[in-house]
Amino acid sequence: MELLLLADPSEEKVRAYLPASRCFVVLNDGVVVGVCAVQQKEAGVHELMNIAVRPEQQQLGVGSRLLKWVIEIYRAAGARALEVGTGSFGYQLTFYQRHGFRVAEIDRDFFVTHYGEPIFEEGIRLRDMLRLRIEYRS
Ligand SMILES: CC(C)(COP(=O)(O)OP(=O)(O)OC[C@H]1O[C@@H](n2cnc3c(N)ncnc32)[C@H](O)[C@@H]1OP(=O)(O)O)[C@@H](O)C(=O)NCCC(=O)NCCS
């Protein structure tokens, strides 16, 4: 939970999607250092709900390896698409785009409407969510 809350500040939301999600973890000497939760949205379409790496292990390539692994697992399983919702700016957007995700939709004011407390990243209020997608068959 501690790790999952790094990517999603709402414990209530995390607890709501966790039971129906498939979780992937990265273990280092038996300690969980990375986690990724993925939920099926519809037949063949999956949504990456959360990905996080322990702060002291960030920027060492763990997140990239975990994301690459998850993308390939769903490709190998014959999925049609993998989606993720993320903020409209910041390093997370670059992180996903570097791994092949492309912008599919913009959900304006998502973070204003769905979160009780304002969320700030790099001193800027996060308002809009970009829905990114990897289309496996294109
Ligand atoms: C996003 C996250 C999972 C990436 O994991 P990671 O192990 O740090 O990833 P990597 O080391 O493979 O780095 C991936 C890229 O993110 C960048 N990055 C990672 N953490 C960063 C930070 N705190 N500030 C700026 N850039 C960062 C890296 O420099 C790298 O950039 P590059 O591809 O241009 O070289 C991790 O940073 C994290 O847990 N963040 C907090 C939770 C979060 O925001 N999750 C995503 C929700 S949308």
The ligand as an SDF file (V2000), in Angstrom:
LIG
                    3D

 48 50  0  0  0  0  0  0  0  0999 V2000
    7.2720    6.4870  -12.3640 C   0  0  0  0  0  0  0  0  0  0  0  0
    8.1730    5.4450  -11.6740 C   0  0  0  0  0  0  0  0  0  0  0  0
    7.3870    4.1530  -11.4670 C   0  0  0  0  0  0  0  0  0  0  0  0
    9.3620    5.1690  -12.6060 C   0  0  0  0  0  0  0  0  0  0  0  0
   10.1770    4.1840  -11.9580 O   0  0  0  0  0  0  0  0  0  0  0  0
   11.7820    4.3620  -11.9330 P   0  0  0  0  0  0  0  0  0  0  0  0
   12.3540    3.1210  -11.3780 O   0  0  0  0  0  0  0  0  0  0  0  0
   12.1300    5.6390  -11.2990 O   0  0  0  0  0  0  0  0  0  0  0  0
   12.0100    4.4010  -13.4970 O   0  0  0  0  0  0  0  0  0  0  0  0
   13.3730    4.4740  -14.3050 P   0  0  0  0  0  0  0  0  0  0  0  0
   14.5510    4.5250  -13.3770 O   0  0  0  0  0  0  0  0  0  0  0  0
   13.3070    3.3850  -15.2780 O   0  0  0  0  0  0  0  0  0  0  0  0
   13.2460    5.8850  -14.9910 O   0  0  0  0  0  0  0  0  0  0  0  0
   12.2710    6.1680  -15.9640 C   0  0  0  0  0  0  0  0  0  0  0  0
   12.3450    7.6180  -16.3510 C   0  0  0  0  0  0  0  0  0  0  0  0
   11.7100    8.3940  -15.3250 O   0  0  0  0  0  0  0  0  0  0  0  0
   12.6110    9.4050  -14.8570 C   0  0  0  0  0  0  0  0  0  0  0  0
   12.3430    9.6300  -13.4350 N   0  0  0  0  0  0  0  0  0  0  0  0
   12.0920    8.6720  -12.5090 C   0  0  0  0  0  0  0  0  0  0  0  0
   11.8670    9.2680  -11.3230 N   0  0  0  0  0  0  0  0  0  0  0  0
   11.9730   10.6060  -11.5250 C   0  0  0  0  0  0  0  0  0  0  0  0
   11.8360   11.7290  -10.6890 C   0  0  0  0  0  0  0  0  0  0  0  0
   11.5350   11.6080   -9.3780 N   0  0  0  0  0  0  0  0  0  0  0  0
   12.0170   12.9620  -11.2300 N   0  0  0  0  0  0  0  0  0  0  0  0
   12.3100   13.0970  -12.5410 C   0  0  0  0  0  0  0  0  0  0  0  0
   12.4390   12.0440  -13.3980 N   0  0  0  0  0  0  0  0  0  0  0  0
   12.2770   10.8300  -12.8780 C   0  0  0  0  0  0  0  0  0  0  0  0
   13.9750    8.8070  -15.0850 C   0  0  0  0  0  0  0  0  0  0  0  0
   14.9600    9.7920  -15.1140 O   0  0  0  0  0  0  0  0  0  0  0  0
   13.7830    8.1440  -16.4410 C   0  0  0  0  0  0  0  0  0  0  0  0
   13.8130    9.0980  -17.4650 O   0  0  0  0  0  0  0  0  0  0  0  0
   14.4340    8.7600  -18.8970 P   0  0  0  0  0  0  0  0  0  0  0  0
   13.6220    7.6200  -19.4600 O   0  0  0  0  0  0  0  0  0  0  0  0
   14.2580   10.0380  -19.6400 O   0  0  0  0  0  0  0  0  0  0  0  0
   15.8440    8.3740  -18.6310 O   0  0  0  0  0  0  0  0  0  0  0  0
    8.7490    5.9720  -10.3320 C   0  0  0  0  0  0  0  0  0  0  0  0
    9.4740    7.1460  -10.5520 O   0  0  0  0  0  0  0  0  0  0  0  0
    7.7150    6.2170   -9.2630 C   0  0  0  0  0  0  0  0  0  0  0  0
    7.3860    5.3260   -8.4830 O   0  0  0  0  0  0  0  0  0  0  0  0
    7.1750    7.4490   -9.1810 N   0  0  0  0  0  0  0  0  0  0  0  0
    6.1760    7.7810   -8.1630 C   0  0  0  0  0  0  0  0  0  0  0  0
    4.8560    7.1190   -8.4770 C   0  0  0  0  0  0  0  0  0  0  0  0
    4.3000    7.5740   -9.8280 C   0  0  0  0  0  0  0  0  0  0  0  0
    4.2790    8.7610  -10.1300 O   0  0  0  0  0  0  0  0  0  0  0  0
    3.8360    6.5750  -10.6250 N   0  0  0  0  0  0  0  0  0  0  0  0
    3.2520    6.8390  -11.9280 C   0  0  0  0  0  0  0  0  0  0  0  0
    1.8200    7.2660  -11.7900 C   0  0  0  0  0  0  0  0  0  0  0  0
    1.1960    7.9790  -13.2890 S   0  0  0  0  0  0  0  0  0  0  0  0
  1  2  1  0
  2  3  1  0
  2  4  1  0
  2 36  1  0
  4  5  1  0
  5  6  1  0
  6  7  2  0
  6  8  1  0
  6  9  1  0
  9 10  1  0
 10 11  2  0
 10 12  1  0
 10 13  1  0
 13 14  1  0
 14 15  1  0
 15 16  1  0
 15 30  1  0
 16 17  1  0
 17 18  1  0
 17 28  1  0
 18 19  1  0
 18 27  1  0
 19 20  2  0
 20 21  1  0
 21 22  1  0
 21 27  2  0
 22 23  1  0
 22 24  2  0
 24 25  1  0
 25 26  2  0
 26 27  1  0
 28 29  1  0
 28 30  1  0
 30 31  1  0
 31 32  1  0
 32 33  2  0
 32 34  1  0
 32 35  1  0
 36 37  1  0
 36 38  1  0
 38 39  2  0
 38 40  1  0
 40 41  1  0
 41 42  1  0
 42 43  1  0
 43 44  2  0
 43 45  1  0
 45 46  1  0
 46 47  1  0
 47 48  1  0
M  END
$$$$
